[in-house]
Amino acid sequence: AAVKNATAIGVPQNVAVVDPSGLLVAFLRMDNAYIGSIDISQKKARTAVVFNGLPSAGLYNASQPGAPLYAIEQTNDGLVVFGGG
């Protein structure tokens, strides 16, 4: 589904699939997808799993200075708290 959507909108993506514990089980880099997004795609997938499917963008406000999860993205070998992808 991710590749089909990326193809439809003309934006090559890096697609990561993780298991219920957040471990990578499959990865696909579409032609011309940004190399810098490889790590991001894997961490975004893992972030969604460790927070029970909460979209990474849902953590953005909670991870800002003064918020209850401030700097959470620095834990767990790095999480991603911005949307997109």
KOLBASE-741435 format. One record per atom (N, C-alpha, C): residue number from 1; atom name; z, y, x negated. Coordinates in pm, whole numbers, plus 50000, padded with zeros to 5 digits. Atoms other than C-alpha are relative to their C-alpha. Example, Ala and Ser with C-alpha at 12.3 -4.5 7.8 and 13.67 -1.06 7.14 Angstrom:
// KOLBASE-741435
<pt><k>1</k><a>N</a><pz>50000</pz><py>49881</py><px>49911</px></pt>
<pt><k>1</k><a>CA</a><pz>50780</pz><py>49550</py><px>48770</px></pt>
<pt><k>1</k><a>C</a><pz>50000</pz><py>50120</py><px>49910</px></pt>
<pt><k>2</k><a>N</a><pz>49994</pz><py>49881</py><px>50082</px></pt>
<pt><k>2</k><a>CA</a><pz>50714</pz><py>49894</py><px>48633</px></pt>
<pt><k>2</k><a>C</a><pz>50073</pz><py>50109</py><px>50077</px></pt>
// end
This chain:
// KOLBASE-741435
<pt><k>1</k><a>N</a><pz>50000</pz><py>49880</py><px>49917</px></pt>
<pt><k>1</k><a>CA</a><pz>50000</pz><py>50000</py><px>50000</px></pt>
<pt><k>1</k><a>C</a><pz>50000</pz><py>50126</py><px>49913</px></pt>
<pt><k>2</k><a>N</a><pz>49993</pz><py>49882</py><px>50087</px></pt>
<pt><k>2</k><a>CA</a><pz>50084</pz><py>50242</py><px>49717</px></pt>
<pt><k>2</k><a>C</a><pz>49866</pz><py>50028</py><px>49935</px></pt>
<pt><k>3</k><a>N</a><pz>50130</pz><py>49983</py><px>50065</px></pt>
<pt><k>3</k><a>CA</a><pz>49753</pz><py>50183</py><px>49539</px></pt>
<pt><k>3</k><a>C</a><pz>49896</pz><py>50047</py><px>50102</px></pt>
<pt><k>4</k><a>N</a><pz>50094</pz><py>49959</py><px>49895</px></pt>
<pt><k>4</k><a>CA</a><pz>49558</pz><py>50214</py><px>49864</px></pt>
<pt><k>4</k><a>C</a><pz>50018</pz><py>50148</py><px>50034</px></pt>
<pt><k>5</k><a>N</a><pz>49974</pz><py>49859</py><px>49969</px></pt>
<pt><k>5</k><a>CA</a><pz>49727</pz><py>50547</py><px>49943</px></pt>
<pt><k>5</k><a>C</a><pz>49958</pz><py>50090</py><px>49885</px></pt>
<pt><k>6</k><a>N</a><pz>50038</pz><py>49920</py><px>50116</px></pt>
<pt><k>6</k><a>CA</a><pz>49681</pz><py>50679</py><px>49589</px></pt>
<pt><k>6</k><a>C</a><pz>49849</pz><py>50013</py><px>49988</px></pt>
<pt><k>7</k><a>N</a><pz>50147</pz><py>49998</py><px>50003</px></pt>
<pt><k>7</k><a>CA</a><pz>49312</pz><py>50585</py><px>49600</px></pt>
<pt><k>7</k><a>C</a><pz>49946</pz><py>50091</py><px>50109</px></pt>
<pt><k>8</k><a>N</a><pz>50046</pz><py>49919</py><px>49886</px></pt>
<pt><k>8</k><a>CA</a><pz>49270</pz><py>50749</py><px>49941</px></pt>
<pt><k>8</k><a>C</a><pz>50015</pz><py>50149</py><px>49974</px></pt>
<pt><k>9</k><a>N</a><pz>49979</pz><py>49857</py><px>50026</px></pt>
<pt><k>9</k><a>CA</a><pz>49414</pz><py>51080</py><px>49820</px></pt>
<pt><k>9</k><a>C</a><pz>49945</pz><py>50043</py><px>49865</px></pt>
<pt><k>10</k><a>N</a><pz>50062</pz><py>49967</py><px>50127</px></pt>
<pt><k>10</k><a>CA</a><pz>49243</pz><py>51061</py><px>49481</px></pt>
<pt><k>10</k><a>C</a><pz>50098</pz><py>50036</py><px>49889</px></pt>
<pt><k>11</k><a>N</a><pz>49898</pz><py>49971</py><px>50102</px></pt>
<pt><k>11</k><a>CA</a><pz>49563</pz><py>51069</py><px>49274</px></pt>
<pt><k>11</k><a>C</a><pz>50046</pz><py>49867</py><px>49940</px></pt>
<pt><k>12</k><a>N</a><pz>49958</pz><py>50125</py><px>50063</px></pt>
<pt><k>12</k><a>CA</a><pz>49607</pz><py>50780</py><px>49029</px></pt>
<pt><k>12</k><a>C</a><pz>50151</pz><py>49997</py><px>49976</px></pt>
<pt><k>13</k><a>N</a><pz>49855</pz><py>50015</py><px>50008</px></pt>
<pt><k>13</k><a>CA</a><pz>49962</pz><py>50648</py><px>49020</px></pt>
<pt><k>13</k><a>C</a><pz>50041</pz><py>49885</py><px>49909</px></pt>
<pt><k>14</k><a>N</a><pz>49932</pz><py>50114</py><px>50062</px></pt>
<pt><k>14</k><a>CA</a><pz>50195</pz><py>50426</py><px>48826</px></pt>
<pt><k>14</k><a>C</a><pz>50087</pz><py>49941</py><px>50110</px></pt>
<pt><k>15</k><a>N</a><pz>49929</pz><py>50064</py><px>49889</px></pt>
<pt><k>15</k><a>CA</a><pz>50340</pz><py>50175</py><px>49071</px></pt>
<pt><k>15</k><a>C</a><pz>50097</pz><py>49896</py><px>49944</px></pt>
<pt><k>16</k><a>N</a><pz>49897</pz><py>50093</py><px>50046</px></pt>
<pt><k>16</k><a>CA</a><pz>50668</pz><py>49997</py><px>49000</px></pt>
<pt><k>16</k><a>C</a><pz>50063</pz><py>49930</py><px>50119</px></pt>
<pt><k>17</k><a>N</a><pz>49931</pz><py>50079</py><px>49898</px></pt>
<pt><k>17</k><a>CA</a><pz>50824</pz><py>49719</py><px>49205</px></pt>
<pt><k>17</k><a>C</a><pz>50122</pz><py>49938</py><px>49933</px></pt>
<pt><k>18</k><a>N</a><pz>49877</pz><py>50055</py><px>50054</px></pt>
<pt><k>18</k><a>CA</a><pz>51185</pz><py>49619</py><px>49146</px></pt>
<pt><k>18</k><a>C</a><pz>50061</pz><py>49901</py><px>50098</px></pt>
<pt><k>19</k><a>N</a><pz>49932</pz><py>50096</py><px>49913</px></pt>
<pt><k>19</k><a>CA</a><pz>51398</pz><py>49336</py><px>49279</px></pt>
<pt><k>19</k><a>C</a><pz>50126</pz><py>50065</py><px>50058</px></pt>
<pt><k>20</k><a>N</a><pz>49882</pz><py>49940</py><px>49937</px></pt>
<pt><k>20</k><a>CA</a><pz>51718</pz><py>49389</py><px>49484</px></pt>
<pt><k>20</k><a>C</a><pz>50108</pz><py>50047</py><px>49903</px></pt>
<pt><k>21</k><a>N</a><pz>49903</pz><py>49952</py><px>50098</px></pt>
<pt><k>21</k><a>CA</a><pz>51918</pz><py>49439</py><px>49165</px></pt>
<pt><k>21</k><a>C</a><pz>49944</pz><py>50114</py><px>49916</px></pt>
<pt><k>22</k><a>N</a><pz>50060</pz><py>49887</py><px>50071</px></pt>
<pt><k>22</k><a>CA</a><pz>51680</pz><py>49708</py><px>49037</px></pt>
<pt><k>22</k><a>C</a><pz>49921</pz><py>49962</py><px>49877</px></pt>
<pt><k>23</k><a>N</a><pz>50076</pz><py>50043</py><px>50116</px></pt>
<pt><k>23</k><a>CA</a><pz>51506</pz><py>49498</py><px>48774</px></pt>
<pt><k>23</k><a>C</a><pz>49851</pz><py>49998</py><px>50031</px></pt>
<pt><k>24</k><a>N</a><pz>50145</pz><py>49994</py><px>49984</px></pt>
<pt><k>24</k><a>CA</a><pz>51133</pz><py>49548</py><px>48728</px></pt>
<pt><k>24</k><a>C</a><pz>49941</pz><py>49860</py><px>50015</px></pt>
<pt><k>25</k><a>N</a><pz>50067</pz><py>50128</py><px>49981</px></pt>
<pt><k>25</k><a>CA</a><pz>50927</pz><py>49261</py><px>48867</px></pt>
<pt><k>25</k><a>C</a><pz>49848</pz><py>50014</py><px>49996</px></pt>
<pt><k>26</k><a>N</a><pz>50145</pz><py>49977</py><px>50007</px></pt>
<pt><k>26</k><a>CA</a><pz>50580</pz><py>49419</py><px>48880</px></pt>
<pt><k>26</k><a>C</a><pz>49974</pz><py>50146</py><px>49969</px></pt>
<pt><k>27</k><a>N</a><pz>50038</pz><py>49863</py><px>50034</px></pt>
<pt><k>27</k><a>CA</a><pz>50408</pz><py>49726</py><px>48742</px></pt>
<pt><k>27</k><a>C</a><pz>49849</pz><py>50007</py><px>49991</px></pt>
<pt><k>28</k><a>N</a><pz>50144</pz><py>49976</py><px>50009</px></pt>
<pt><k>28</k><a>CA</a><pz>50057</pz><py>49865</py><px>48777</px></pt>
<pt><k>28</k><a>C</a><pz>49977</pz><py>50145</py><px>49965</px></pt>
<pt><k>29</k><a>N</a><pz>50041</pz><py>49864</py><px>50035</px></pt>
<pt><k>29</k><a>CA</a><pz>49913</pz><py>50168</py><px>48603</px></pt>
<pt><k>29</k><a>C</a><pz>49854</pz><py>50013</py><px>50037</px></pt>
<pt><k>30</k><a>N</a><pz>50138</pz><py>49977</py><px>49961</px></pt>
<pt><k>30</k><a>CA</a><pz>49600</pz><py>50290</py><px>48777</px></pt>
<pt><k>30</k><a>C</a><pz>49929</pz><py>50076</py><px>49889</px></pt>
<pt><k>31</k><a>N</a><pz>50077</pz><py>49926</py><px>50098</px></pt>
<pt><k>31</k><a>CA</a><pz>49320</pz><py>50424</py><px>48557</px></pt>
<pt><k>31</k><a>C</a><pz>50028</pz><py>50149</py><px>50014</px></pt>
<pt><k>32</k><a>N</a><pz>49977</pz><py>49856</py><px>50009</px></pt>
<pt><k>32</k><a>CA</a><pz>49396</pz><py>50783</py><px>48449</px></pt>
<pt><k>32</k><a>C</a><pz>50133</pz><py>50047</py><px>50057</px></pt>
<pt><k>33</k><a>N</a><pz>49865</pz><py>49958</py><px>49959</px></pt>
<pt><k>33</k><a>CA</a><pz>49754</pz><py>50782</py><px>48581</px></pt>
<pt><k>33</k><a>C</a><pz>50071</pz><py>50056</py><px>49877</px></pt>
<pt><k>34</k><a>N</a><pz>49929</pz><py>49939</py><px>50113</px></pt>
<pt><k>34</k><a>CA</a><pz>49981</pz><py>50997</py><px>48366</px></pt>
<pt><k>34</k><a>C</a><pz>50089</pz><py>49899</py><px>49928</px></pt>
<pt><k>35</k><a>N</a><pz>49916</pz><py>50088</py><px>50080</px></pt>
<pt><k>35</k><a>CA</a><pz>50143</pz><py>50803</py><px>48084</px></pt>
<pt><k>35</k><a>C</a><pz>50146</pz><py>50039</py><px>50014</px></pt>
<pt><k>36</k><a>N</a><pz>49863</pz><py>49952</py><px>49985</px></pt>
<pt><k>36</k><a>CA</a><pz>50453</pz><py>51019</py><px>48123</px></pt>
<pt><k>36</k><a>C</a><pz>50067</pz><py>49957</py><px>50129</px></pt>
<pt><k>37</k><a>N</a><pz>49944</pz><py>50043</py><px>49871</px></pt>
<pt><k>37</k><a>CA</a><pz>50497</pz><py>50889</py><px>48476</px></pt>
<pt><k>37</k><a>C</a><pz>50038</pz><py>49852</py><px>50003</px></pt>
<pt><k>38</k><a>N</a><pz>49965</pz><py>50142</py><px>50003</px></pt>
<pt><k>38</k><a>CA</a><pz>50540</pz><py>50526</py><px>48371</px></pt>
<pt><k>38</k><a>C</a><pz>50151</pz><py>49983</py><px>50017</px></pt>
<pt><k>39</k><a>N</a><pz>49854</pz><py>50009</py><px>49995</px></pt>
<pt><k>39</k><a>CA</a><pz>50913</pz><py>50566</py><px>48309</px></pt>
<pt><k>39</k><a>C</a><pz>50053</pz><py>50056</py><px>50132</px></pt>
<pt><k>40</k><a>N</a><pz>49956</pz><py>49938</py><px>49874</px></pt>
<pt><k>40</k><a>CA</a><pz>50953</pz><py>50794</py><px>48612</px></pt>
<pt><k>40</k><a>C</a><pz>49982</pz><py>49904</py><px>50116</px></pt>
<pt><k>41</k><a>N</a><pz>50025</pz><py>50091</py><px>49887</px></pt>
<pt><k>41</k><a>CA</a><pz>50795</pz><py>50541</py><px>48849</px></pt>
<pt><k>41</k><a>C</a><pz>50101</pz><py>49886</py><px>50002</px></pt>
<pt><k>42</k><a>N</a><pz>49904</pz><py>50109</py><px>50006</px></pt>
<pt><k>42</k><a>CA</a><pz>51026</pz><py>50266</py><px>48728</px></pt>
<pt><k>42</k><a>C</a><pz>50139</pz><py>50047</py><px>50038</px></pt>
<pt><k>43</k><a>N</a><pz>49867</pz><py>49948</py><px>49967</px></pt>
<pt><k>43</k><a>CA</a><pz>51336</pz><py>50483</py><px>48753</px></pt>
<pt><k>43</k><a>C</a><pz>50010</pz><py>50042</py><px>50146</px></pt>
<pt><k>44</k><a>N</a><pz>49998</pz><py>49966</py><px>49857</px></pt>
<pt><k>44</k><a>CA</a><pz>51238</pz><py>50609</py><px>49100</px></pt>
<pt><k>44</k><a>C</a><pz>50019</pz><py>49874</py><px>50085</px></pt>
<pt><k>45</k><a>N</a><pz>49985</pz><py>50125</py><px>49925</px></pt>
<pt><k>45</k><a>CA</a><pz>51205</pz><py>50250</py><px>49223</px></pt>
<pt><k>45</k><a>C</a><pz>50143</pz><py>49949</py><px>49988</px></pt>
<pt><k>46</k><a>N</a><pz>49863</pz><py>50046</py><px>50023</px></pt>
<pt><k>46</k><a>CA</a><pz>51539</pz><py>50158</py><px>49070</px></pt>
<pt><k>46</k><a>C</a><pz>50100</pz><py>50087</py><px>50073</px></pt>
<pt><k>47</k><a>N</a><pz>49911</pz><py>49908</py><px>49929</px></pt>
<pt><k>47</k><a>CA</a><pz>51707</pz><py>50468</py><px>49213</px></pt>
<pt><k>47</k><a>C</a><pz>50006</pz><py>49967</py><px>50148</px></pt>
<pt><k>48</k><a>N</a><pz>50004</pz><py>50035</py><px>49858</px></pt>
<pt><k>48</k><a>CA</a><pz>51595</pz><py>50374</py><px>49563</px></pt>
<pt><k>48</k><a>C</a><pz>50081</pz><py>49874</py><px>50028</px></pt>
<pt><k>49</k><a>N</a><pz>49927</pz><py>50126</py><px>49980</px></pt>
<pt><k>49</k><a>CA</a><pz>51741</pz><py>50024</py><px>49523</px></pt>
<pt><k>49</k><a>C</a><pz>50151</pz><py>50020</py><px>49985</px></pt>
<pt><k>50</k><a>N</a><pz>49855</pz><py>49988</py><px>50024</px></pt>
<pt><k>50</k><a>CA</a><pz>52079</pz><py>50121</py><px>49378</px></pt>
<pt><k>50</k><a>C</a><pz>50067</pz><py>50092</py><px>50101</px></pt>
<pt><k>51</k><a>N</a><pz>49944</pz><py>49917</py><px>49893</px></pt>
<pt><k>51</k><a>CA</a><pz>52125</pz><py>50376</py><px>49657</px></pt>
<pt><k>51</k><a>C</a><pz>49952</pz><py>49952</py><px>50137</px></pt>
<pt><k>52</k><a>N</a><pz>50030</pz><py>50064</py><px>49872</px></pt>
<pt><k>52</k><a>CA</a><pz>52026</pz><py>50132</py><px>49935</px></pt>
<pt><k>52</k><a>C</a><pz>49882</pz><py>50060</py><px>50075</px></pt>
<pt><k>53</k><a>N</a><pz>50122</pz><py>49953</py><px>49935</px></pt>
<pt><k>53</k><a>CA</a><pz>51680</pz><py>50270</py><px>50003</px></pt>
<pt><k>53</k><a>C</a><pz>49995</pz><py>50149</py><px>50025</px></pt>
<pt><k>54</k><a>N</a><pz>50002</pz><py>49854</py><px>49984</px></pt>
<pt><k>54</k><a>CA</a><pz>51777</pz><py>50638</py><px>50008</px></pt>
<pt><k>54</k><a>C</a><pz>49889</pz><py>50056</py><px>49912</px></pt>
<pt><k>55</k><a>N</a><pz>50105</pz><py>49942</py><px>50083</px></pt>
<pt><k>55</k><a>CA</a><pz>51469</pz><py>50829</py><px>49892</px></pt>
<pt><k>55</k><a>C</a><pz>50061</pz><py>50085</py><px>49888</px></pt>
<pt><k>56</k><a>N</a><pz>49945</pz><py>49925</py><px>50113</px></pt>
<pt><k>56</k><a>CA</a><pz>51523</pz><py>50985</py><px>49550</px></pt>
<pt><k>56</k><a>C</a><pz>50016</pz><py>50148</py><px>50032</px></pt>
<pt><k>57</k><a>N</a><pz>49987</pz><py>49860</py><px>49962</px></pt>
<pt><k>57</k><a>CA</a><pz>51465</pz><py>51328</py><px>49704</px></pt>
<pt><k>57</k><a>C</a><pz>50129</pz><py>50024</py><px>50078</px></pt>
<pt><k>58</k><a>N</a><pz>49876</pz><py>49987</py><px>49925</px></pt>
<pt><k>58</k><a>CA</a><pz>51769</pz><py>51262</py><px>49924</px></pt>
<pt><k>58</k><a>C</a><pz>50120</pz><py>50022</py><px>49911</px></pt>
<pt><k>59</k><a>N</a><pz>49890</pz><py>49980</py><px>50094</px></pt>
<pt><k>59</k><a>CA</a><pz>51988</pz><py>51272</py><px>49614</px></pt>
<pt><k>59</k><a>C</a><pz>49996</pz><py>50137</py><px>49935</px></pt>
<pt><k>60</k><a>N</a><pz>50017</pz><py>49873</py><px>50072</px></pt>
<pt><k>60</k><a>CA</a><pz>51861</pz><py>51610</py><px>49497</px></pt>
<pt><k>60</k><a>C</a><pz>50116</pz><py>50096</py><px>50024</px></pt>
<pt><k>61</k><a>N</a><pz>49893</pz><py>49904</py><px>49971</px></pt>
<pt><k>61</k><a>CA</a><pz>52112</pz><py>51834</py><px>49675</px></pt>
<pt><k>61</k><a>C</a><pz>50136</pz><py>49948</py><px>49956</px></pt>
<pt><k>62</k><a>N</a><pz>49871</pz><py>50058</py><px>50037</px></pt>
<pt><k>62</k><a>CA</a><pz>52401</pz><py>51596</py><px>49611</px></pt>
<pt><k>62</k><a>C</a><pz>50021</pz><py>49995</py><px>49849</px></pt>
<pt><k>63</k><a>N</a><pz>49988</pz><py>50010</py><px>50146</px></pt>
<pt><k>63</k><a>CA</a><pz>52328</pz><py>51599</py><px>49237</px></pt>
<pt><k>63</k><a>C</a><pz>49999</pz><py>50136</py><px>49930</px></pt>
<pt><k>64</k><a>N</a><pz>50002</pz><py>49866</py><px>50058</px></pt>
<pt><k>64</k><a>CA</a><pz>52330</pz><py>51976</py><px>49185</px></pt>
<pt><k>64</k><a>C</a><pz>50140</pz><py>50042</py><px>49955</px></pt>
<pt><k>65</k><a>N</a><pz>49868</pz><py>49955</py><px>50046</px></pt>
<pt><k>65</k><a>CA</a><pz>52614</pz><py>52161</py><px>49004</px></pt>
<pt><k>65</k><a>C</a><pz>50093</pz><py>50033</py><px>50117</px></pt>
<pt><k>66</k><a>N</a><pz>49900</pz><py>49977</py><px>49897</px></pt>
<pt><k>66</k><a>CA</a><pz>52928</pz><py>52166</py><px>49217</px></pt>
<pt><k>66</k><a>C</a><pz>49993</pz><py>49901</py><px>50115</px></pt>
<pt><k>67</k><a>N</a><pz>50015</pz><py>50099</py><px>49893</px></pt>
<pt><k>67</k><a>CA</a><pz>52801</pz><py>51888</py><px>49446</px></pt>
<pt><k>67</k><a>C</a><pz>50069</pz><py>49869</py><px>49960</px></pt>
<pt><k>68</k><a>N</a><pz>49923</pz><py>50121</py><px>50029</px></pt>
<pt><k>68</k><a>CA</a><pz>52975</pz><py>51550</py><px>49474</px></pt>
<pt><k>68</k><a>C</a><pz>49937</pz><py>49904</py><px>49900</px></pt>
<pt><k>69</k><a>N</a><pz>50065</pz><py>50092</py><px>50094</px></pt>
<pt><k>69</k><a>CA</a><pz>52716</pz><py>51359</py><px>49270</px></pt>
<pt><k>69</k><a>C</a><pz>49936</pz><py>50073</py><px>49882</px></pt>
<pt><k>70</k><a>N</a><pz>50055</pz><py>49920</py><px>50110</px></pt>
<pt><k>70</k><a>CA</a><pz>52654</pz><py>51626</py><px>49007</px></pt>
<pt><k>70</k><a>C</a><pz>49976</pz><py>49912</py><px>49877</px></pt>
<pt><k>71</k><a>N</a><pz>50043</pz><py>50069</py><px>50123</px></pt>
<pt><k>71</k><a>CA</a><pz>52467</pz><py>51477</py><px>48707</px></pt>
<pt><k>71</k><a>C</a><pz>49985</pz><py>49849</py><px>50018</px></pt>
<pt><k>72</k><a>N</a><pz>50016</pz><py>50144</py><px>49977</px></pt>
<pt><k>72</k><a>CA</a><pz>52429</pz><py>51133</py><px>48871</px></pt>
<pt><k>72</k><a>C</a><pz>49875</pz><py>49946</py><px>49931</px></pt>
<pt><k>73</k><a>N</a><pz>50124</pz><py>50045</py><px>50064</px></pt>
<pt><k>73</k><a>CA</a><pz>52079</pz><py>51118</py><px>48721</px></pt>
<pt><k>73</k><a>C</a><pz>50019</pz><py>49962</py><px>49853</px></pt>
<pt><k>74</k><a>N</a><pz>49970</pz><py>50034</py><px>50139</px></pt>
<pt><k>74</k><a>CA</a><pz>52242</pz><py>51085</py><px>48379</px></pt>
<pt><k>74</k><a>C</a><pz>50066</pz><py>49864</py><px>49986</px></pt>
<pt><k>75</k><a>N</a><pz>49931</pz><py>50129</py><px>50003</px></pt>
<pt><k>75</k><a>CA</a><pz>52408</pz><py>50756</py><px>48474</px></pt>
<pt><k>75</k><a>C</a><pz>49902</pz><py>49885</py><px>50020</px></pt>
<pt><k>76</k><a>N</a><pz>50079</pz><py>50120</py><px>49968</px></pt>
<pt><k>76</k><a>CA</a><pz>52280</pz><py>50401</py><px>48518</px></pt>
<pt><k>76</k><a>C</a><pz>49869</pz><py>49993</py><px>49923</px></pt>
<pt><k>77</k><a>N</a><pz>50121</pz><py>50000</py><px>50083</px></pt>
<pt><k>77</k><a>CA</a><pz>52029</pz><py>50435</py><px>48233</px></pt>
<pt><k>77</k><a>C</a><pz>49893</pz><py>50093</py><px>50056</px></pt>
<pt><k>78</k><a>N</a><pz>50092</pz><py>49899</py><px>49949</px></pt>
<pt><k>78</k><a>CA</a><pz>51874</pz><py>50734</py><px>48410</px></pt>
<pt><k>78</k><a>C</a><pz>49952</pz><py>49969</py><px>50140</px></pt>
<pt><k>79</k><a>N</a><pz>50047</pz><py>50009</py><px>49863</px></pt>
<pt><k>79</k><a>CA</a><pz>51798</pz><py>50789</py><px>48776</px></pt>
<pt><k>79</k><a>C</a><pz>49906</pz><py>50116</py><px>50024</px></pt>
<pt><k>80</k><a>N</a><pz>50091</pz><py>49890</py><px>49966</px></pt>
<pt><k>80</k><a>CA</a><pz>51537</pz><py>51011</py><px>48941</px></pt>
<pt><k>80</k><a>C</a><pz>50042</pz><py>50054</py><px>50135</px></pt>
<pt><k>81</k><a>N</a><pz>49948</pz><py>49939</py><px>49877</px></pt>
<pt><k>81</k><a>CA</a><pz>51657</pz><py>51258</py><px>49203</px></pt>
<pt><k>81</k><a>C</a><pz>49906</pz><py>50105</py><px>50058</px></pt>
<pt><k>82</k><a>N</a><pz>50097</pz><py>49910</py><px>49937</px></pt>
<pt><k>82</k><a>CA</a><pz>51338</pz><py>51444</py><px>49292</px></pt>
<pt><k>82</k><a>C</a><pz>49899</pz><py>49917</py><px>50077</px></pt>
<pt><k>83</k><a>N</a><pz>50092</pz><py>50072</py><px>49912</px></pt>
<pt><k>83</k><a>CA</a><pz>51086</pz><py>51350</py><px>49557</px></pt>
<pt><k>83</k><a>C</a><pz>49860</pz><py>49987</py><px>49942</px></pt>
<pt><k>84</k><a>N</a><pz>50139</pz><py>50018</py><px>50040</px></pt>
<pt><k>84</k><a>CA</a><pz>50723</pz><py>51252</py><px>49533</px></pt>
<pt><k>84</k><a>C</a><pz>49974</pz><py>49860</py><px>49948</px></pt>
<pt><k>85</k><a>N</a><pz>50036</pz><py>50128</py><px>50056</px></pt>
<pt><k>85</k><a>CA</a><pz>50533</pz><py>50954</py><px>49416</px></pt>
<pt><k>85</k><a>C</a><pz>49982</pz><py>49892</py><px>50102</px></pt>
// end
